[in-house]
Amino acid sequence: MTVLAILIPIALIMGAAGLAAFFWAMRNGQYEDLDGAAHRILIDEVEDGPG
């Protein structure tokens, strides 16, 4: 029973931390361009360099 008294608050804290990280990512625009990275890998870019 003592183990539950320790594990339940730890689980709640970890859940709150995950939820806070999710809202932080939403606020900073991490989910705005979901297809951009998938398309950028297919585009060949020619870099201007010596040669």
ModelCIF file with pLDDT and N, C-alpha, C, O atoms, coordinates in Angstrom:
data_MODEL
#
_entry.id   MODEL 
#
_entity.id                         1 
_entity.type                       polymer 
_entity.pdbx_number_of_molecules   1 
#
_entity_poly.entity_id                      1 
_entity_poly.type                           'polypeptide(L)' 
_entity_poly.nstd_linkage                   no 
_entity_poly.nstd_monomer                   no 
_entity_poly.pdbx_seq_one_letter_code       MTVLAILIPIALIMGAAGLAAFFWAMRNGQYEDLDGAAHRILIDEVEDGPG 
_entity_poly.pdbx_seq_one_letter_code_can   MTVLAILIPIALIMGAAGLAAFFWAMRNGQYEDLDGAAHRILIDEVEDGPG 
_entity_poly.pdbx_strand_id                 A 
#
loop_
_entity_poly_seq.entity_id 
_entity_poly_seq.num 
_entity_poly_seq.mon_id 
_entity_poly_seq.hetero 
1 1  MET n 
1 2  THR n 
1 3  VAL n 
1 4  LEU n 
1 5  ALA n 
1 6  ILE n 
1 7  LEU n 
1 8  ILE n 
1 9  PRO n 
1 10 ILE n 
1 11 ALA n 
1 12 LEU n 
1 13 ILE n 
1 14 MET n 
1 15 GLY n 
1 16 ALA n 
1 17 ALA n 
1 18 GLY n 
1 19 LEU n 
1 20 ALA n 
1 21 ALA n 
1 22 PHE n 
1 23 PHE n 
1 24 TRP n 
1 25 ALA n 
1 26 MET n 
1 27 ARG n 
1 28 ASN n 
1 29 GLY n 
1 30 GLN n 
1 31 TYR n 
1 32 GLU n 
1 33 ASP n 
1 34 LEU n 
1 35 ASP n 
1 36 GLY n 
1 37 ALA n 
1 38 ALA n 
1 39 HIS n 
1 40 ARG n 
1 41 ILE n 
1 42 LEU n 
1 43 ILE n 
1 44 ASP n 
1 45 GLU n 
1 46 VAL n 
1 47 GLU n 
1 48 ASP n 
1 49 GLY n 
1 50 PRO n 
1 51 GLY n 
#
_struct_asym.id          A 
_struct_asym.entity_id   1 
#
loop_
_ma_qa_metric.id 
_ma_qa_metric.mode 
_ma_qa_metric.name 
_ma_qa_metric.software_group_id 
_ma_qa_metric.type 
1 global pLDDT . pLDDT 
2 local  pLDDT . pLDDT 
#
_ma_qa_metric_global.metric_id      1 
_ma_qa_metric_global.metric_value   88.43 
_ma_qa_metric_global.model_id       1 
_ma_qa_metric_global.ordinal_id     1 
#
loop_
_ma_qa_metric_local.label_asym_id 
_ma_qa_metric_local.label_comp_id 
_ma_qa_metric_local.label_seq_id 
_ma_qa_metric_local.metric_id 
_ma_qa_metric_local.metric_value 
_ma_qa_metric_local.model_id 
_ma_qa_metric_local.ordinal_id 
A MET 1  2 88.00 1 1  
A THR 2  2 93.00 1 2  
A VAL 3  2 95.00 1 3  
A LEU 4  2 95.00 1 4  
A ALA 5  2 95.00 1 5  
A ILE 6  2 96.00 1 6  
A LEU 7  2 97.00 1 7  
A ILE 8  2 97.00 1 8  
A PRO 9  2 97.00 1 9  
A ILE 10 2 98.00 1 10 
A ALA 11 2 98.00 1 11 
A LEU 12 2 98.00 1 12 
A ILE 13 2 98.00 1 13 
A MET 14 2 98.00 1 14 
A GLY 15 2 98.00 1 15 
A ALA 16 2 98.00 1 16 
A ALA 17 2 98.00 1 17 
A GLY 18 2 98.00 1 18 
A LEU 19 2 98.00 1 19 
A ALA 20 2 98.00 1 20 
A ALA 21 2 97.00 1 21 
A PHE 22 2 95.00 1 22 
A PHE 23 2 96.00 1 23 
A TRP 24 2 96.00 1 24 
A ALA 25 2 94.00 1 25 
A MET 26 2 92.00 1 26 
A ARG 27 2 94.00 1 27 
A ASN 28 2 92.00 1 28 
A GLY 29 2 87.00 1 29 
A GLN 30 2 86.00 1 30 
A TYR 31 2 85.00 1 31 
A GLU 32 2 86.00 1 32 
A ASP 33 2 84.00 1 33 
A LEU 34 2 83.00 1 34 
A ASP 35 2 86.00 1 35 
A GLY 36 2 84.00 1 36 
A ALA 37 2 79.00 1 37 
A ALA 38 2 84.00 1 38 
A HIS 39 2 86.00 1 39 
A ARG 40 2 84.00 1 40 
A ILE 41 2 84.00 1 41 
A LEU 42 2 87.00 1 42 
A ILE 43 2 83.00 1 43 
A ASP 44 2 80.00 1 44 
A GLU 45 2 75.00 1 45 
A VAL 46 2 72.00 1 46 
A GLU 47 2 72.00 1 47 
A ASP 48 2 71.00 1 48 
A GLY 49 2 65.00 1 49 
A PRO 50 2 65.00 1 50 
A GLY 51 2 55.00 1 51 
#
loop_
_atom_site.group_PDB 
_atom_site.id 
_atom_site.type_symbol 
_atom_site.label_atom_id 
_atom_site.label_alt_id 
_atom_site.label_comp_id 
_atom_site.label_asym_id 
_atom_site.label_entity_id 
_atom_site.label_seq_id 
_atom_site.pdbx_PDB_ins_code 
_atom_site.Cartn_x 
_atom_site.Cartn_y 
_atom_site.Cartn_z 
_atom_site.occupancy 
_atom_site.B_iso_or_equiv 
_atom_site.pdbx_formal_charge 
_atom_site.auth_seq_id 
_atom_site.auth_comp_id 
_atom_site.auth_asym_id 
_atom_site.auth_atom_id 
_atom_site.pdbx_PDB_model_num 
ATOM 1   N N  . MET A 1 1  ? 0.823  -1.201 0.000   1.00 88.00 ? 1  MET A N  1 
ATOM 2   C CA . MET A 1 1  ? 0.000  0.000  0.000   1.00 88.00 ? 1  MET A CA 1 
ATOM 3   C C  . MET A 1 1  ? 0.858  1.253  0.000   1.00 88.00 ? 1  MET A C  1 
ATOM 4   O O  . MET A 1 1  ? 0.492  2.269  -0.590  1.00 88.00 ? 1  MET A O  1 
ATOM 5   N N  . THR A 1 2  ? 1.990  1.174  0.657   1.00 93.00 ? 2  THR A N  1 
ATOM 6   C CA . THR A 1 2  ? 2.894  2.308  0.702   1.00 93.00 ? 2  THR A CA 1 
ATOM 7   C C  . THR A 1 2  ? 3.460  2.605  -0.682  1.00 93.00 ? 2  THR A C  1 
ATOM 8   O O  . THR A 1 2  ? 3.721  3.755  -1.034  1.00 93.00 ? 2  THR A O  1 
ATOM 9   N N  . VAL A 1 3  ? 3.645  1.525  -1.463  1.00 95.00 ? 3  VAL A N  1 
ATOM 10  C CA . VAL A 1 3  ? 4.176  1.695  -2.818  1.00 95.00 ? 3  VAL A CA 1 
ATOM 11  C C  . VAL A 1 3  ? 3.210  2.513  -3.664  1.00 95.00 ? 3  VAL A C  1 
ATOM 12  O O  . VAL A 1 3  ? 3.641  3.362  -4.445  1.00 95.00 ? 3  VAL A O  1 
ATOM 13  N N  . LEU A 1 4  ? 1.912  2.271  -3.521  1.00 95.00 ? 4  LEU A N  1 
ATOM 14  C CA . LEU A 1 4  ? 0.923  3.043  -4.272  1.00 95.00 ? 4  LEU A CA 1 
ATOM 15  C C  . LEU A 1 4  ? 0.938  4.514  -3.867  1.00 95.00 ? 4  LEU A C  1 
ATOM 16  O O  . LEU A 1 4  ? 0.740  5.388  -4.711  1.00 95.00 ? 4  LEU A O  1 
ATOM 17  N N  . ALA A 1 5  ? 1.165  4.789  -2.616  1.00 95.00 ? 5  ALA A N  1 
ATOM 18  C CA . ALA A 1 5  ? 1.225  6.173  -2.156  1.00 95.00 ? 5  ALA A CA 1 
ATOM 19  C C  . ALA A 1 5  ? 2.416  6.907  -2.759  1.00 95.00 ? 5  ALA A C  1 
ATOM 20  O O  . ALA A 1 5  ? 2.411  8.134  -2.848  1.00 95.00 ? 5  ALA A O  1 
ATOM 21  N N  . ILE A 1 6  ? 3.422  6.170  -3.167  1.00 96.00 ? 6  ILE A N  1 
ATOM 22  C CA . ILE A 1 6  ? 4.595  6.785  -3.811  1.00 96.00 ? 6  ILE A CA 1 
ATOM 23  C C  . ILE A 1 6  ? 4.407  6.843  -5.324  1.00 96.00 ? 6  ILE A C  1 
ATOM 24  O O  . ILE A 1 6  ? 4.718  7.854  -5.954  1.00 96.00 ? 6  ILE A O  1 
ATOM 25  N N  . LEU A 1 7  ? 3.895  5.752  -5.908  1.00 97.00 ? 7  LEU A N  1 
ATOM 26  C CA . LEU A 1 7  ? 3.814  5.667  -7.365  1.00 97.00 ? 7  LEU A CA 1 
ATOM 27  C C  . LEU A 1 7  ? 2.719  6.549  -7.965  1.00 97.00 ? 7  LEU A C  1 
ATOM 28  O O  . LEU A 1 7  ? 2.901  7.077  -9.062  1.00 97.00 ? 7  LEU A O  1 
ATOM 29  N N  . ILE A 1 8  ? 1.612  6.718  -7.294  1.00 97.00 ? 8  ILE A N  1 
ATOM 30  C CA . ILE A 1 8  ? 0.525  7.539  -7.843  1.00 97.00 ? 8  ILE A CA 1 
ATOM 31  C C  . ILE A 1 8  ? 0.938  9.005  -7.987  1.00 97.00 ? 8  ILE A C  1 
ATOM 32  O O  . ILE A 1 8  ? 0.688  9.582  -9.046  1.00 97.00 ? 8  ILE A O  1 
ATOM 33  N N  . PRO A 1 9  ? 1.545  9.632  -7.004  1.00 97.00 ? 9  PRO A N  1 
ATOM 34  C CA . PRO A 1 9  ? 2.011  11.017 -7.238  1.00 97.00 ? 9  PRO A CA 1 
ATOM 35  C C  . PRO A 1 9  ? 3.090  11.114 -8.306  1.00 97.00 ? 9  PRO A C  1 
ATOM 36  O O  . PRO A 1 9  ? 3.126  12.086 -9.062  1.00 97.00 ? 9  PRO A O  1 
ATOM 37  N N  . ILE A 1 10 ? 3.969  10.123 -8.380  1.00 98.00 ? 10 ILE A N  1 
ATOM 38  C CA . ILE A 1 10 ? 4.997  10.139 -9.430  1.00 98.00 ? 10 ILE A CA 1 
ATOM 39  C C  . ILE A 1 10 ? 4.344  10.044 -10.801 1.00 98.00 ? 10 ILE A C  1 
ATOM 40  O O  . ILE A 1 10 ? 4.754  10.744 -11.727 1.00 98.00 ? 10 ILE A O  1 
ATOM 41  N N  . ALA A 1 11 ? 3.334  9.188  -10.949 1.00 98.00 ? 11 ALA A N  1 
ATOM 42  C CA . ALA A 1 11 ? 2.632  9.062  -12.228 1.00 98.00 ? 11 ALA A CA 1 
ATOM 43  C C  . ALA A 1 11 ? 1.906  10.346 -12.577 1.00 98.00 ? 11 ALA A C  1 
ATOM 44  O O  . ALA A 1 11 ? 1.896  10.754 -13.738 1.00 98.00 ? 11 ALA A O  1 
ATOM 45  N N  . LEU A 1 12 ? 1.302  10.986 -11.600 1.00 98.00 ? 12 LEU A N  1 
ATOM 46  C CA . LEU A 1 12 ? 0.614  12.253 -11.865 1.00 98.00 ? 12 LEU A CA 1 
ATOM 47  C C  . LEU A 1 12 ? 1.586  13.347 -12.269 1.00 98.00 ? 12 LEU A C  1 
ATOM 48  O O  . LEU A 1 12 ? 1.291  14.144 -13.159 1.00 98.00 ? 12 LEU A O  1 
ATOM 49  N N  . ILE A 1 13 ? 2.733  13.390 -11.627 1.00 98.00 ? 13 ILE A N  1 
ATOM 50  C CA . ILE A 1 13 ? 3.750  14.391 -11.976 1.00 98.00 ? 13 ILE A CA 1 
ATOM 51  C C  . ILE A 1 13 ? 4.284  14.147 -13.383 1.00 98.00 ? 13 ILE A C  1 
ATOM 52  O O  . ILE A 1 13 ? 4.466  15.095 -14.147 1.00 98.00 ? 13 ILE A O  1 
ATOM 53  N N  . MET A 1 14 ? 4.535  12.891 -13.732 1.00 98.00 ? 14 MET A N  1 
ATOM 54  C CA . MET A 1 14 ? 5.027  12.581 -15.073 1.00 98.00 ? 14 MET A CA 1 
ATOM 55  C C  . MET A 1 14 ? 3.974  12.903 -16.130 1.00 98.00 ? 14 MET A C  1 
ATOM 56  O O  . MET A 1 14 ? 4.312  13.392 -17.208 1.00 98.00 ? 14 MET A O  1 
ATOM 57  N N  . GLY A 1 15 ? 2.714  12.637 -15.836 1.00 98.00 ? 15 GLY A N  1 
ATOM 58  C CA . GLY A 1 15 ? 1.639  12.978 -16.767 1.00 98.00 ? 15 GLY A CA 1 
ATOM 59  C C  . GLY A 1 15 ? 1.518  14.473 -16.952 1.00 98.00 ? 15 GLY A C  1 
ATOM 60  O O  . GLY A 1 15 ? 1.325  14.946 -18.072 1.00 98.00 ? 15 GLY A O  1 
ATOM 61  N N  . ALA A 1 16 ? 1.629  15.224 -15.869 1.00 98.00 ? 16 ALA A N  1 
ATOM 62  C CA . ALA A 1 16 ? 1.571  16.689 -15.963 1.00 98.00 ? 16 ALA A CA 1 
ATOM 63  C C  . ALA A 1 16 ? 2.758  17.224 -16.749 1.00 98.00 ? 16 ALA A C  1 
ATOM 64  O O  . ALA A 1 16 ? 2.613  18.179 -17.512 1.00 98.00 ? 16 ALA A O  1 
ATOM 65  N N  . ALA A 1 17 ? 3.932  16.622 -16.574 1.00 98.00 ? 17 ALA A N  1 
ATOM 66  C CA . ALA A 1 17 ? 5.113  17.053 -17.328 1.00 98.00 ? 17 ALA A CA 1 
ATOM 67  C C  . ALA A 1 17 ? 4.932  16.778 -18.815 1.00 98.00 ? 17 ALA A C  1 
ATOM 68  O O  . ALA A 1 17 ? 5.307  17.608 -19.643 1.00 98.00 ? 17 ALA A O  1 
ATOM 69  N N  . GLY A 1 18 ? 4.370  15.641 -19.165 1.00 98.00 ? 18 GLY A N  1 
ATOM 70  C CA . GLY A 1 18 ? 4.100  15.330 -20.570 1.00 98.00 ? 18 GLY A CA 1 
ATOM 71  C C  . GLY A 1 18 ? 3.088  16.274 -21.174 1.00 98.00 ? 18 GLY A C  1 
ATOM 72  O O  . GLY A 1 18 ? 3.246  16.710 -22.315 1.00 98.00 ? 18 GLY A O  1 
ATOM 73  N N  . LEU A 1 19 ? 2.055  16.593 -20.426 1.00 98.00 ? 19 LEU A N  1 
ATOM 74  C CA . LEU A 1 19 ? 1.040  17.524 -20.904 1.00 98.00 ? 19 LEU A CA 1 
ATOM 75  C C  . LEU A 1 19 ? 1.625  18.926 -21.075 1.00 98.00 ? 19 LEU A C  1 
ATOM 76  O O  . LEU A 1 19 ? 1.303  19.622 -22.037 1.00 98.00 ? 19 LEU A O  1 
ATOM 77  N N  . ALA A 1 20 ? 2.474  19.333 -20.151 1.00 98.00 ? 20 ALA A N  1 
ATOM 78  C CA . ALA A 1 20 ? 3.121  20.644 -20.266 1.00 98.00 ? 20 ALA A CA 1 
ATOM 79  C C  . ALA A 1 20 ? 4.043  20.682 -21.477 1.00 98.00 ? 20 ALA A C  1 
ATOM 80  O O  . ALA A 1 20 ? 4.104  21.699 -22.169 1.00 98.00 ? 20 ALA A O  1 
ATOM 81  N N  . ALA A 1 21 ? 4.756  19.603 -21.744 1.00 97.00 ? 21 ALA A N  1 
ATOM 82  C CA . ALA A 1 21 ? 5.630  19.553 -22.922 1.00 97.00 ? 21 ALA A CA 1 
ATOM 83  C C  . ALA A 1 21 ? 4.816  19.606 -24.203 1.00 97.00 ? 21 ALA A C  1 
ATOM 84  O O  . ALA A 1 21 ? 5.230  20.237 -25.175 1.00 97.00 ? 21 ALA A O  1 
ATOM 85  N N  . PHE A 1 22 ? 3.668  18.953 -24.215 1.00 95.00 ? 22 PHE A N  1 
ATOM 86  C CA . PHE A 1 22 ? 2.793  18.989 -25.389 1.00 95.00 ? 22 PHE A CA 1 
ATOM 87  C C  . PHE A 1 22 ? 2.296  20.407 -25.655 1.00 95.00 ? 22 PHE A C  1 
ATOM 88  O O  . PHE A 1 22 ? 2.336  20.876 -26.792 1.00 95.00 ? 22 PHE A O  1 
ATOM 89  N N  . PHE A 1 23 ? 1.826  21.092 -24.608 1.00 96.00 ? 23 PHE A N  1 
ATOM 90  C CA . PHE A 1 23 ? 1.339  22.453 -24.798 1.00 96.00 ? 23 PHE A CA 1 
ATOM 91  C C  . PHE A 1 23 ? 2.474  23.404 -25.169 1.00 96.00 ? 23 PHE A C  1 
ATOM 92  O O  . PHE A 1 23 ? 2.253  24.354 -25.920 1.00 96.00 ? 23 PHE A O  1 
ATOM 93  N N  . TRP A 1 24 ? 3.696  23.166 -24.653 1.00 96.00 ? 24 TRP A N  1 
ATOM 94  C CA . TRP A 1 24 ? 4.838  23.985 -25.028 1.00 96.00 ? 24 TRP A CA 1 
ATOM 95  C C  . TRP A 1 24 ? 5.135  23.805 -26.518 1.00 96.00 ? 24 TRP A C  1 
ATOM 96  O O  . TRP A 1 24 ? 5.408  24.777 -27.222 1.00 96.00 ? 24 TRP A O  1 
ATOM 97  N N  . ALA A 1 25 ? 5.080  22.554 -26.995 1.00 94.00 ? 25 ALA A N  1 
ATOM 98  C CA . ALA A 1 25 ? 5.337  22.290 -28.408 1.00 94.00 ? 25 ALA A CA 1 
ATOM 99  C C  . ALA A 1 25 ? 4.259  22.914 -29.285 1.00 94.00 ? 25 ALA A C  1 
ATOM 100 O O  . ALA A 1 25 ? 4.559  23.437 -30.358 1.00 94.00 ? 25 ALA A O  1 
ATOM 101 N N  . MET A 1 26 ? 3.009  22.864 -28.838 1.00 92.00 ? 26 MET A N  1 
ATOM 102 C CA . MET A 1 26 ? 1.925  23.477 -29.615 1.00 92.00 ? 26 MET A CA 1 
ATOM 103 C C  . MET A 1 26 ? 2.103  24.986 -29.685 1.00 92.00 ? 26 MET A C  1 
ATOM 104 O O  . MET A 1 26 ? 1.878  25.586 -30.736 1.00 92.00 ? 26 MET A O  1 
ATOM 105 N N  . ARG A 1 27 ? 2.501  25.603 -28.587 1.00 94.00 ? 27 ARG A N  1 
ATOM 106 C CA . ARG A 1 27 ? 2.656  27.059 -28.540 1.00 94.00 ? 27 ARG A CA 1 
ATOM 107 C C  . ARG A 1 27 ? 3.830  27.521 -29.392 1.00 94.00 ? 27 ARG A C  1 
ATOM 108 O O  . ARG A 1 27 ? 3.795  28.629 -29.928 1.00 94.00 ? 27 ARG A O  1 
ATOM 109 N N  . ASN A 1 28 ? 4.866  26.703 -29.530 1.00 92.00 ? 28 ASN A N  1 
ATOM 110 C CA . ASN A 1 28 ? 6.049  27.097 -30.294 1.00 92.00 ? 28 ASN A CA 1 
ATOM 111 C C  . ASN A 1 28 ? 5.996  26.650 -31.748 1.00 92.00 ? 28 ASN A C  1 
ATOM 112 O O  . ASN A 1 28 ? 6.989  26.788 -32.462 1.00 92.00 ? 28 ASN A O  1 
ATOM 113 N N  . GLY A 1 29 ? 4.870  26.119 -32.206 1.00 87.00 ? 29 GLY A N  1 
ATOM 114 C CA . GLY A 1 29 ? 4.687  25.817 -33.616 1.00 87.00 ? 29 GLY A CA 1 
ATOM 115 C C  . GLY A 1 29 ? 5.349  24.547 -34.101 1.00 87.00 ? 29 GLY A C  1 
ATOM 116 O O  . GLY A 1 29 ? 5.697  24.458 -35.279 1.00 87.00 ? 29 GLY A O  1 
ATOM 117 N N  . GLN A 1 30 ? 5.533  23.579 -33.257 1.00 86.00 ? 30 GLN A N  1 
ATOM 118 C CA . GLN A 1 30 ? 6.184  22.337 -33.655 1.00 86.00 ? 30 GLN A CA 1 
ATOM 119 C C  . GLN A 1 30 ? 5.303  21.503 -34.578 1.00 86.00 ? 30 GLN A C  1 
ATOM 120 O O  . GLN A 1 30 ? 5.819  20.654 -35.306 1.00 86.00 ? 30 GLN A O  1 
ATOM 121 N N  . TYR A 1 31 ? 4.000  21.718 -34.570 1.00 85.00 ? 31 TYR A N  1 
ATOM 122 C CA . TYR A 1 31 ? 3.082  20.908 -35.372 1.00 85.00 ? 31 TYR A CA 1 
ATOM 123 C C  . TYR A 1 31 ? 2.479  21.684 -36.532 1.00 85.00 ? 31 TYR A C  1 
ATOM 124 O O  . TYR A 1 31 ? 1.494  21.231 -37.116 1.00 85.00 ? 31 TYR A O  1 
ATOM 125 N N  . GLU A 1 32 ? 3.034  22.833 -36.884 1.00 86.00 ? 32 GLU A N  1 
ATOM 126 C CA . GLU A 1 32 ? 2.446  23.637 -37.951 1.00 86.00 ? 32 GLU A CA 1 
ATOM 127 C C  . GLU A 1 32 ? 2.759  23.099 -39.338 1.00 86.00 ? 32 GLU A C  1 
ATOM 128 O O  . GLU A 1 32 ? 1.889  23.154 -40.207 1.00 86.00 ? 32 GLU A O  1 
ATOM 129 N N  . ASP A 1 33 ? 3.951  22.585 -39.588 1.00 84.00 ? 33 ASP A N  1 
ATOM 130 C CA . ASP A 1 33 ? 4.346  22.112 -40.912 1.00 84.00 ? 33 ASP A CA 1 
ATOM 131 C C  . ASP A 1 33 ? 4.726  20.639 -40.818 1.00 84.00 ? 33 ASP A C  1 
ATOM 132 O O  . ASP A 1 33 ? 5.905  20.296 -40.728 1.00 84.00 ? 33 ASP A O  1 
ATOM 133 N N  . LEU A 1 34 ? 3.725  19.781 -40.840 1.00 83.00 ? 34 LEU A N  1 
ATOM 134 C CA . LEU A 1 34 ? 3.995  18.345 -40.689 1.00 83.00 ? 34 LEU A CA 1 
ATOM 135 C C  . LEU A 1 34 ? 4.499  17.715 -41.977 1.00 83.00 ? 34 LEU A C  1 
ATOM 136 O O  . LEU A 1 34 ? 5.220  16.719 -41.923 1.00 83.00 ? 34 LEU A O  1 
ATOM 137 N N  . ASP A 1 35 ? 4.142  18.265 -43.142 1.00 86.00 ? 35 ASP A N  1 
ATOM 138 C CA . ASP A 1 35 ? 4.546  17.683 -44.413 1.00 86.00 ? 35 ASP A CA 1 
ATOM 139 C C  . ASP A 1 35 ? 5.821  18.293 -44.971 1.00 86.00 ? 35 ASP A C  1 
ATOM 140 O O  . ASP A 1 35 ? 6.404  17.729 -45.897 1.00 86.00 ? 35 ASP A O  1 
ATOM 141 N N  . GLY A 1 36 ? 6.264  19.400 -44.455 1.00 84.00 ? 36 GLY A N  1 
ATOM 142 C CA . GLY A 1 36 ? 7.417  20.099 -45.004 1.00 84.00 ? 36 GLY A CA 1 
ATOM 143 C C  . GLY A 1 36 ? 8.694  19.282 -44.958 1.00 84.00 ? 36 GLY A C  1 
ATOM 144 O O  . GLY A 1 36 ? 9.445  19.256 -45.933 1.00 84.00 ? 36 GLY A O  1 
ATOM 145 N N  . ALA A 1 37 ? 8.950  18.619 -43.848 1.00 79.00 ? 37 ALA A N  1 
ATOM 146 C CA . ALA A 1 37 ? 10.166 17.819 -43.735 1.00 79.00 ? 37 ALA A CA 1 
ATOM 147 C C  . ALA A 1 37 ? 10.132 16.636 -44.692 1.00 79.00 ? 37 ALA A C  1 
ATOM 148 O O  . ALA A 1 37 ? 11.165 16.260 -45.246 1.00 79.00 ? 37 ALA A O  1 
ATOM 149 N N  . ALA A 1 38 ? 8.971  16.052 -44.889 1.00 84.00 ? 38 ALA A N  1 
ATOM 150 C CA . ALA A 1 38 ? 8.849  14.921 -45.808 1.00 84.00 ? 38 ALA A CA 1 
ATOM 151 C C  . ALA A 1 38 ? 9.093  15.353 -47.248 1.00 84.00 ? 38 ALA A C  1 
ATOM 152 O O  . ALA A 1 38 ? 9.636  14.580 -48.037 1.00 84.00 ? 38 ALA A O  1 
ATOM 153 N N  . HIS A 1 39 ? 8.703  16.565 -47.602 1.00 86.00 ? 39 HIS A N  1 
ATOM 154 C CA . HIS A 1 39 ? 8.908  17.059 -48.960 1.00 86.00 ? 39 HIS A CA 1 
ATOM 155 C C  . HIS A 1 39 ? 10.338 17.555 -49.171 1.00 86.00 ? 39 HIS A C  1 
ATOM 156 O O  . HIS A 1 39 ? 10.891 17.412 -50.262 1.00 86.00 ? 39 HIS A O  1 
ATOM 157 N N  . ARG A 1 40 ? 10.935 18.133 -48.138 1.00 84.00 ? 40 ARG A N  1 
ATOM 158 C CA . ARG A 1 40 ? 12.295 18.683 -48.287 1.00 84.00 ? 40 ARG A CA 1 
ATOM 159 C C  . ARG A 1 40 ? 13.323 17.589 -48.544 1.00 84.00 ? 40 ARG A C  1 
ATOM 160 O O  . ARG A 1 40 ? 14.337 17.856 -49.188 1.00 84.00 ? 40 ARG A O  1 
ATOM 161 N N  . ILE A 1 41 ? 13.104 16.390 -48.072 1.00 84.00 ? 41 ILE A N  1 
ATOM 162 C CA . ILE A 1 41 ? 14.072 15.321 -48.268 1.00 84.00 ? 41 ILE A CA 1 
ATOM 163 C C  . ILE A 1 41 ? 14.092 14.864 -49.724 1.00 84.00 ? 41 ILE A C  1 
ATOM 164 O O  . ILE A 1 41 ? 15.071 14.270 -50.176 1.00 84.00 ? 41 ILE A O  1 
ATOM 165 N N  . LEU A 1 42 ? 13.016 15.139 -50.457 1.00 87.00 ? 42 LEU A N  1 
ATOM 166 C CA . LEU A 1 42 ? 12.933 14.720 -51.856 1.00 87.00 ? 42 LEU A CA 1 
ATOM 167 C C  . LEU A 1 42 ? 13.491 15.757 -52.812 1.00 87.00 ? 42 LEU A C  1 
ATOM 168 O O  . LEU A 1 42 ? 13.700 15.447 -53.985 1.00 87.00 ? 42 LEU A O  1 
ATOM 169 N N  . ILE A 1 43 ? 13.738 16.964 -52.359 1.00 83.00 ? 43 ILE A N  1 
ATOM 170 C CA . ILE A 1 43 ? 14.207 18.041 -53.225 1.00 83.00 ? 43 ILE A CA 1 
ATOM 171 C C  . ILE A 1 43 ? 15.737 18.026 -53.270 1.00 83.00 ? 43 ILE A C  1 
ATOM 172 O O  . ILE A 1 43 ? 16.406 18.082 -52.238 1.00 83.00 ? 43 ILE A O  1 
ATOM 173 N N  . ASP A 1 44 ? 16.269 17.950 -54.488 1.00 80.00 ? 44 ASP A N  1 
ATOM 174 C CA . ASP A 1 44 ? 17.715 18.025 -54.660 1.00 80.00 ? 44 ASP A CA 1 
ATOM 175 C C  . ASP A 1 44 ? 18.134 19.477 -54.692 1.00 80.00 ? 44 ASP A C  1 
ATOM 176 O O  . ASP A 1 44 ? 17.653 20.251 -55.520 1.00 80.00 ? 44 ASP A O  1 
ATOM 177 N N  . GLU A 1 45 ? 19.006 19.840 -53.815 1.00 75.00 ? 45 GLU A N  1 
ATOM 178 C CA . GLU A 1 45 ? 19.499 21.209 -53.780 1.00 75.00 ? 45 GLU A CA 1 
ATOM 179 C C  . GLU A 1 45 ? 20.944 21.225 -54.254 1.00 75.00 ? 45 GLU A C  1 
ATOM 180 O O  . GLU A 1 45 ? 21.764 20.406 -53.839 1.00 75.00 ? 45 GLU A O  1 
ATOM 181 N N  . VAL A 1 46 ? 21.231 22.167 -55.124 1.00 72.00 ? 46 VAL A N  1 
ATOM 182 C CA . VAL A 1 46 ? 22.587 22.337 -55.615 1.00 72.00 ? 46 VAL A CA 1 
ATOM 183 C C  . VAL A 1 46 ? 23.213 23.470 -54.828 1.00 72.00 ? 46 VAL A C  1 
ATOM 184 O O  . VAL A 1 46 ? 22.742 24.607 -54.872 1.00 72.00 ? 46 VAL A O  1 
ATOM 185 N N  . GLU A 1 47 ? 24.247 23.161 -54.128 1.00 72.00 ? 47 GLU A N  1 
ATOM 186 C CA . GLU A 1 47 ? 24.903 24.183 -53.328 1.00 72.00 ? 47 GLU A CA 1 
ATOM 187 C C  . GLU A 1 47 ? 25.992 24.859 -54.146 1.00 72.00 ? 47 GLU A C  1 
ATOM 188 O O  . GLU A 1 47 ? 26.716 24.212 -54.902 1.00 72.00 ? 47 GLU A O  1 
ATOM 189 N N  . ASP A 1 48 ? 26.094 26.168 -53.981 1.00 71.00 ? 48 ASP A N  1 
ATOM 190 C CA . ASP A 1 48 ? 27.152 26.916 -54.650 1.00 71.00 ? 48 ASP A CA 1 
ATOM 191 C C  . ASP A 1 48 ? 28.422 26.775 -53.832 1.00 71.00 ? 48 ASP A C  1 
ATOM 192 O O  . ASP A 1 48 ? 28.490 27.248 -52.698 1.00 71.00 ? 48 ASP A O  1 
ATOM 193 N N  . GLY A 1 49 ? 29.395 26.149 -54.384 1.00 65.00 ? 49 GLY A N  1 
ATOM 194 C CA . GLY A 1 49 ? 30.644 25.967 -53.680 1.00 65.00 ? 49 GLY A CA 1 
ATOM 195 C C  . GLY A 1 49 ? 31.804 26.024 -54.638 1.00 65.00 ? 49 GLY A C  1 
ATOM 196 O O  . GLY A 1 49 ? 31.620 26.189 -55.844 1.00 65.00 ? 49 GLY A O  1 
ATOM 197 N N  . PRO A 1 50 ? 32.969 25.891 -54.115 1.00 65.00 ? 50 PRO A N  1 
ATOM 198 C CA . PRO A 1 50 ? 34.134 25.917 -55.013 1.00 65.00 ? 50 PRO A CA 1 
ATOM 199 C C  . PRO A 1 50 ? 34.133 24.698 -55.927 1.00 65.00 ? 50 PRO A C  1 
ATOM 200 O O  . PRO A 1 50 ? 33.812 23.590 -55.498 1.00 65.00 ? 50 PRO A O  1 
ATOM 201 N N  . GLY A 1 51 ? 34.476 24.899 -57.128 1.00 55.00 ? 51 GLY A N  1 
ATOM 202 C CA . GLY A 1 51 ? 34.575 23.751 -58.023 1.00 55.00 ? 51 GLY A CA 1 
ATOM 203 C C  . GLY A 1 51 ? 33.901 23.973 -59.247 1.00 55.00 ? 51 GLY A C  1 
ATOM 204 O O  . GLY A 1 51 ? 33.890 23.099 -60.113 1.00 55.00 ? 51 GLY A O  1 
#
